[in-house]
């Protein structure tokens, strides 16, 4: 199918990206995906400690990483960020992508908590999203000890983490908390059905094409993927009621599998009486700001996230 053109700089950078990991991730490449995710997107604890005070804890069986700006007093509450990593539901740890949260903390002093949810296919739905919710409940139960202002807690995630953040926000609404001030969804993985034009536009191109998406959803849902009865907590695009959810930041590239489902989710929030800020970046592939970090569009995207957080977390 035809699709919008990639930004020329991004198209050039994609050649190197796809040389390391093909755009089409099939089940036999999951091990490679995990290895490259760990090597390229997962800083060590020592690296993280150079930028923040770090505590390791657990919410039941779910490891959590608690990050606090260096030298701050827990007795003085700060905004809170609950962070969920990407990885197609199949890769990553609570350190994956944490540079993103650390960058936000540098701009806006806050306490960040990242969850090491269990991964598919070894742990299919509902385990990943229930792990994420268990971590959020733990945060809600320990706000005072963590030094988090109860009225200024945001959930955030990118890619699979964005989908899990949306699913966890739905669970928090339906189970009576914890209260969330906002949800920051970067290129979120929301829909298992492959029914939008963008979900089938990319085959063997870009980052996370339609083949990769089918691999990820099948790992999470098995034979149920794309069929009837899939829970909206697994695939939030299936939610029929988006009322009562926290305000959202929704971002997506114009040339990626998740484009149309992200736009539809933002529209659904508006139609339900909620608030959403939507960005569709022209020529952007999935994760374009990591593919080409110094491009003007990447810098603008990162600034837009911080600006939204600053507004949402203002006292």
Secondary structure, DSSP 8 states (H G I E B T S, - for coil): -------HHHHHHHHHHHHHS-SS--GGGHHHHHHHHHHHHB--HHHHHTTSEEEEEEETTEEEEEEE-TT--TTS-EEEEEEE--STTTS--TTBTHHHHHHHHHHS-EEEEEEE---TTTS-TTHHHHHHHHHHHHHHHTHHHHTEEEEEEEEEEETHHHHHHHHHHHHHHHTT----SEEEEES----SS--STHHHH-SSSSSS-HHHHHHHHHHHHGGGTTSTT--TTTSGGG-S--TT--EEEEEEETTSTTHHHHHHHHHHHHHTT--EEEEEETT--TTHHHHTTTSHHHHHHHHHHHHHHHHHT--
